[in-house]
Amino acid sequence: MNRRTAFRAALGVLGWWVLLAGLWLVFVSAVDTLELVVGGVVAGIAAAAARGARGAVSGR
């Protein structure tokens, strides 16, 4: 993996994270520190899984 593909992969994960963390904030009823931390961590895990699944499907 060269720098360009690593940068694109990082942007892909960041994009998924922003989307999923925003969705978490829409669905959560009480916004406090613990909810934000849990939402951020779970969105990060899901973003990495989404990027991996997309890479597996596209063959990259």
C-alpha positions as CSV (number, residue, x, y, z in Angstrom):
1,M,0.0,0.0,0.0
2,N,1.5,3.3,-1.0
3,R,0.8,6.7,0.5
4,R,-2.0,7.6,-1.9
5,T,-4.0,4.4,-1.3
6,A,-3.4,4.7,2.5
7,F,-4.7,8.3,2.4
8,R,-7.8,7.3,0.4
9,A,-8.5,4.5,2.8
10,A,-8.2,6.9,5.8
11,L,-10.5,9.3,4.1
12,G,-13.0,6.5,3.4
13,V,-13.0,5.5,7.1
14,L,-13.3,9.1,8.2
15,G,-16.2,9.7,5.8
16,W,-18.0,6.6,7.2
17,W,-17.2,7.6,10.7
18,V,-18.8,11.1,10.2
19,L,-21.9,9.6,8.6
20,L,-22.3,6.9,11.3
21,A,-21.6,9.2,14.2
22,G,-24.0,11.8,12.9
23,L,-26.6,9.0,12.6
24,W,-25.9,8.0,16.2
25,L,-26.5,11.6,17.3
26,V,-29.8,11.7,15.5
27,F,-31.1,8.5,17.2
28,V,-29.8,9.1,20.7
29,S,-32.2,10.7,23.1
30,A,-29.8,12.1,25.8
31,V,-26.5,13.7,24.7
32,D,-24.0,13.4,27.5
33,T,-20.3,12.6,27.6
34,L,-20.7,8.9,27.9
35,E,-23.1,8.8,25.0
36,L,-20.7,10.7,22.8
37,V,-17.8,8.5,23.7
38,V,-19.7,5.3,23.1
39,G,-21.1,6.6,19.8
40,G,-17.7,7.7,18.6
41,V,-16.1,4.3,19.4
42,V,-18.9,2.3,17.9
43,A,-19.0,4.5,14.8
44,G,-15.3,4.0,14.4
45,I,-15.6,0.2,14.6
46,A,-18.5,0.3,12.1
47,A,-16.6,2.6,9.8
48,A,-13.6,0.3,9.7
49,A,-15.9,-2.7,9.0
50,A,-17.7,-0.7,6.2
51,R,-14.4,0.2,4.6
52,G,-13.2,-3.4,4.8
53,A,-16.4,-4.7,3.3
54,R,-16.3,-2.2,0.5
55,G,-12.7,-3.2,-0.2
56,A,-13.6,-6.9,-0.2
57,V,-16.5,-6.4,-2.7
58,S,-14.5,-4.2,-5.0
59,G,-11.5,-6.4,-4.9
60,R,-9.0,-3.8,-3.7
